[in-house]
Amino acid sequence: MTQIVCQGERQGFRLTSLGWIESRTVYVIYVGQDIRALEQQLAAANAHVAQLEQQLANQPTPAPVQMPPDPKAIEALNALMELAKALTLVQG
C-alpha cells in the first residue's frame, strides 16, 4: 500500500515501511511505535466490547407486547371453526 505523505510517499511492508521524499531518496520508517499504538487501540476496543457485552447481558428481558386481537381475524377464525364443524357433520 502506498500513501502520499507530505511531499513524498510511504509504502508499508510486513515489518517496516519505506519512505521517499525528493530531498532524501528512500529511507526506512520503523513501525514499532505504529504497532504499539495499534495494540493499545485494539486492547481498548476489546475492553469496550466486553463492557458492552456485559451491559447487554445485564439488561432485563423486555416483557412481550400484547397486541389487541383483531376483530376481523376473530370473526374469520370463528367462521372457519363453524365450517369445520359443518364438514365433520356432513362427512360423518
C-alpha positions in Angstrom: 0.0 0.0 0.0 1.4 3.4 -1.0 0.4 6.5 0.8 1.2 10.1 -0.1 2.9 11.7 2.9 3.7 15.4 2.7 5.9 15.8 -0.3 6.8 12.1 -0.6 5.3 8.7 -0.4 5.2 5.8 2.1 5.0 2.2 1.3 4.2 -0.3 4.0 5.6 -3.8 4.3 5.1 -6.5 7.0 7.7 -5.2 9.5 8.8 -1.8 8.1 7.8 0.9 5.8 9.8 2.7 3.2 9.6 6.4 2.8 10.6 8.6 -0.1 11.0 12.3 -0.4 12.8 14.3 -3.1 15.5 15.6 -0.7 16.3 12.2 0.8 15.6 9.4 -1.7 14.5 6.2 0.0 14.7 5.7 3.8 13.4 3.1 6.3 10.5 4.0 8.6 10.4 1.9 11.7 6.9 0.8 12.6 7.4 -0.3 16.2 5.6 2.7 17.6 2.8 2.2 15.0 2.4 -1.4 16.1 2.4 -0.4 19.8 -0.3 2.2 19.2 -2.4 -0.3 17.2 -2.0 -2.8 20.0 -3.2 -0.3 22.5 -6.2 0.7 20.3 -7.1 -3.0 19.9 -6.9 -3.6 23.7 -9.1 -0.5 24.3 -11.6 -1.7 21.7 -11.7 -5.2 23.1 -12.3 -3.8 26.6 -15.1 -1.6 25.3 -16.7 -4.6 23.5 -16.5 -6.6 26.7 -18.1 -3.8 28.6 -20.9 -3.5 26.1 -21.5 -7.3 26.2 -21.7 -7.2 30.0 -24.2 -4.3 29.8 -26.3 -6.3 27.3 -26.2 -9.4 29.5 -27.4 -7.3 32.5 -30.3 -5.8 30.6 -33.7 -7.1 31.8 -35.6 -9.2 29.3 -38.4 -7.0 27.9 -41.9 -8.1 28.6 -43.7 -9.4 25.5 -46.0 -6.8 24.0 -49.6 -7.9 23.9 -51.4 -6.7 20.8 -55.1 -6.3 21.0 -56.9 -9.0 19.0 -58.1 -8.1 15.5 -61.9 -8.4 15.4 -61.9 -9.4 11.8 -59.4 -12.1 12.5 -61.5 -13.4 15.3 -64.6 -13.4 13.1 -62.7 -15.3 10.3 -61.4 -17.9 12.8 -65.0 -18.4 14.2 -66.3 -18.9 10.7 -63.6 -21.5 10.0 -64.4 -23.3 13.1 -68.1 -23.4 12.2 -67.2 -24.6 8.7 -65.0 -27.4 10.2 -68.0 -28.5 12.4 -70.3 -28.5 9.4 -67.8 -30.6 7.4 -67.5 -33.0 10.2 -71.3 -33.4 10.4 -71.6 -33.9 6.6 -68.7 -36.4 6.4 -69.7 -38.3 9.5 
